């Protein structure tokens, strides 16, 4: 029997990038769910990095973001604007990167659901936080 996994949007988010990014992820057999909370005040600029993975549904909860499509961060193939309350469904293996816009409290919060589960998040029994860094695709 599978066990239920529960986590919070507001508690126990793990700091991934000092002062700038906090995350929590859970991994199921068919999908992964990540809460991604970028915080602007005092945080470093977090460089965008193009990456791809399974089909993704993103709900922008606070702030906004620009999702650049394609492998080039500097010259993307196109862009999608997400504001609070907007949902985007991106096909599997679509390369993308992004830039955040912060709300009045300096937050950019979104929920990402990916299927199949993002390998970078670990397994059901060993979930870990992840943010794309480095130059490799």
Secondary structure, 3 states (H helix, E strand, C coil): CCCCCCCCCCCCCEEEECCCEEEEEEECCCCEEEEEEEECCCCCCCCCCCECCCEEEEEEEECEEEEEECCCCCCCCEEEEECCCCEEEECCCCCEEEEEECCCCCEEEEEEEEECCCHHHCCCCCCCCCCCCCCCC
